[in-house]
């Protein structure tokens, strides 16, 4: 079953290189809070992808409902990104000494859960992510129906896709961590500002799409 695995890897490449607020949030979490925070955020994003994939594969009737309220979903997602972007840009305080601590620094379980939920919500409330999974679920489902074992076909495609995306996101955390010893407080301030502005940009784009499409 090389074909479905190859298709899943291709799908994973497309998703992992897509430029969106999540990739910048992963890097920011890793740079400012360390590896554990980055891994917690990635875990939240991965859990969101799995949830959306299950919804798209199991609850077929939900497709029509969600798509009929696409503007509302976009507005909610844009609102969430707006709050996160404003907090990052205006209120988030960066302390250099906390960033330069050992990569295995201790974080409370509550903080890690909060970071996990942040990743989960940022990914889930982005309608583009849902539409991505919806479109490819329909396409893969059509191809799977022509095989002898449709369920296995889907498992191989989406399993290889999710695994590739997870490894890609973990690599982003690792690479961000490798940059930490070279960071200065000025650099961190600019990373924080750029991250906030990027998140606000995607929020504005979602608001625009909700109002005019």
N, C-alpha and C positions, 0 to 999 in steps of 0.2 A: 504493500500500500504506500508506495513512494509518492504517488501523485497527490493525495490529500495532504501529506506532510509538507511537500514542497509548496502547495497552495497556501497552507497555513503559515509557513515561514514568510512567504511573500506578503501575506496579509499583515503579519507581525511587523515586517519592515516598514510597510506603509504607515501603520499606526504609530510605531516608535519614532519615526522621523517627522511626524506631523507636528508643526509648530503650534503650540497652544500654551495656555497659562500653566498647565500642569508641569511641563518640563522646567519652567523657570522656578516654580514653587519647590520642586524637588531639589534643585541646585541651591536655592536659598535656605531651605531647611537644613541641608547638609552642611552648608558653609557656616551658618549662624548657630546651629544647635548640635552639630556633630552627627556621626554615623547613625546612632540609634534613632534620632529624630528623622533622618532621611529614610531609613528603612521602615519606620512606622508610617511615614507618609506614603511611601511606595506600596506598603501593604494595604493601605486604605484605597489607593487607586486600583490595585489589582482586585481587591474585594468588590469594588464598584463595577469593574469590567465583567467579573464573573456574574454578579447580580444582573446586570443589564443583558448579558448573553443568555442567562436562564430565562429572563422575562421574554426576550425576543423569540426564544425557541419553544417555550411552553405556553405562554399566554398570547396566542395569536390574535384574539379579539382585542387585546389591549393596544395592539398596533394602531388600529383605527382611532381608538379613544385618545391616545397620546398625540397622534399626528393631528387630530382635529383640534387639539389644544396646544399646538406647537408654539403659538405666540405666548401663551401663559407660561409654559415651561421655560421659554427663552427669557421672559421677564423675571421669573423667579431666579434662574441661573445668573442673569445679569445683575440682579440685586445682591445676590450672595457675593459675586466677584467685586461689585462696587464697594461693599463693606470691607471685604478683605483687602482690596487695593488701597482704600483710604487709610485703613489701620496700618498697613505696611508702610505707606508713604509718609503718614503724618504722626503716627503715635508709637510705632514700633521702635523700641530703644535697643541699640546694639552696643554691647560691651565687649571690647576686644579680648579682655582677659578670659571671658567665658568661652570665647570661640577657640582660643589657643590652648585650652585644656586638653588633656589626654582624650584621644578619640573614643575611649571606652568610658567617658565620664558618665556618672550616674544621673538618670532622669527619673522623676517619679512616674509611677504607673499612670497616674491621672494625666500628667503632661503628655505621655506617649499615646494614651487613648484619645486625648484631644487632637493631637496631630494626626492620628489615624483617621478620626472622623472628618478632619479638615480635608484630607486627601480624598476620602470617600465622597463627601458632598461636592467638592469642586469638580470631580469627574462626573458624578451622577447628574448634577444640575446643568451640565453642559449639553444642550440638545444636539450639538454636532456629534458628540460621542454616541448618543442614542441612535441618531440617524445612521451613523457609520455601522453600528452593529445591526440595525434593522435591515439596511440595504444588503449587507453581506450575509446575514442569516437567510434572507430570501434567496440570494444567489446560490449560496452553498446548499441550501435545502433543495433547490431545483436540481442541482448536480447530484446530490445524495440520493434522490428518488430514483435515479437511473442505475444505481449500484445494487449489488446483492445484499449489502448490509448498510442501510442508510445511517443507522445510529452510530456504528463504528466509524463510518466515513466522517460524520460530523465531529465525533470525539477527536479523531486524528487531526482534522483541520483546525478546529478551535483550540484544542489542547496545545498543539505546536505553536499556534499563534500567541496564546496567552503566555506560554513559557518563554518565547522569544522576547515578548514585550517586558516581562518581569525581569529577565536577565539584563535587558537593555537599561531598564530603570535602575537596577542595582548597580550597574556599571557607572551610571551618572552619579550615584551617591559616592562610589569609590573614587571616581576621578575628581569630584568636588572636594573630597576629603584630602586628596593628595595636594591640592592647592592651598590648604589651610595654613601651613607653615609660612607661606609667602605673603599672607594677608597683612594689611595695615588697617588701622581704624578708618582712615579715609577711604580705602578701597571698599571696606564693608559698608560704609555709609552709601557709597555710590551703587553697590550691588543691591542694597535695600531699596534705594530710590528707583533704580531701573526696574527692579522686580515689581514694585508698586505701580509704576507707570504702565508696564506691560499688562498687568492684570486689569488696570483701569481701561486700557485700550480694548481688551477683549470684552470687558463689560459693556463699553460703548457700542462695540460691534454687535453684541447680542441684542442690546436695546434697539439698535437700528433695524436689525433683521426682524425683530418682533413687531415693530411698528409699520414696516414698509413691505414685508413679504408675507 
